[in-house]
Amino acid sequence: MPITEPFASIDALHGPTVATIGTFDGVHLGHRALLQQVREEAKARSARSVALVFREQPRAFFNPGKRVSYLCDFETRIAMLRETGIDEIVELEF
């Protein structure tokens, strides 16, 4: 499954797509349930399932200088997202 850099290839979003957006820190059970719904809806619509993922938490943007902690690093989040079976991951910067 490809990881598209921050809209370097907007082709990632062409065609029928069901998407979700978030930081997905930890890819916990709630995230997994949401991603499963995205996959199921995409399958029902003959579309691709896409996760739009923020590398940094948006609150870091709104609180410059304040340390934001993460449950896991970005590479681990991507690996966990891959395990969910989502078709494509698009990395976003907030």
N, C-alpha and C positions, 0 to 999 in steps of 0.2 A: 504494500500500500504506500503510495507516494505521500510525502509531506511537502506541501507547497509553501514556499517562503512567502512572507507578507505580500500577497497579491502580485508576486513577480509573474505569475501566470494566472491571469483571471480566467483562463480556460477551465480551471478547476471548478468553477461554479456555473459553467454552461451546461445546458441540458436539464432535464428533470432532476431536481435535487431536493432532498429533505435534510435540513441542517439544524444544528444546535450550536450555541455559542457559550463560551465560558472559560474559566481558568482551569477547571477540572483538577484542582490540587488534591492529590491523594486518590482520585478516581474511586470514591467510596460507593457503597451500595446504592445510594440515591442517584449518583452519576450513572452507574451501570444500568439502573432501571430506565432512566431517561434515554440513554444511548440505545438500549434494546427497543424502546418505543420508536425512536428515530429509524432504526434498521427495519423494524416491522412495517412502519408507514412507507418507507422507501420501497420495500419489496412490493407492497400492495399497489403502489403507484408506478411500478417499473422505473424507479428512480435510483439515484445514488445516495447513500447516506454519508453526510459530511459533518465533521466536528471542526468548528472554527475555534481555535484555542489561543488565548492570550498567553504570551510568554511570561509577562509580569502581571501581577494583580492590579486591576484598575485603581484600587485604593492607594497604591504606591504613587500613581500619577497625581492624585488629589492631595496627598500628604508628603510632598517632597522633603527629604531629609529624615523622615521617620522610617525606621527599619521595619520592613515587612517580612514576616517569617513564613516559610512554606513547609508543608508536610514532606514534600519530595522535590527534587530538582526537575527541570524541564524535560531532560532526556528520560527520566524515569516515568514522568507523566505520559510522554509519548509512547513509551513501551507499554504502559498499562492501557492506554487507549487502543493501541494495536490489538491487544488481547481481546478487546470487546467485539471485534469483527466489523468495526465501522469501515466504510469503503475508502474514505480519504480524510486526511487531516490538513487543515490550512492554518498555518501559524499567523497570528495577528499581533501587532504592537498597538497598545492602547495610547 
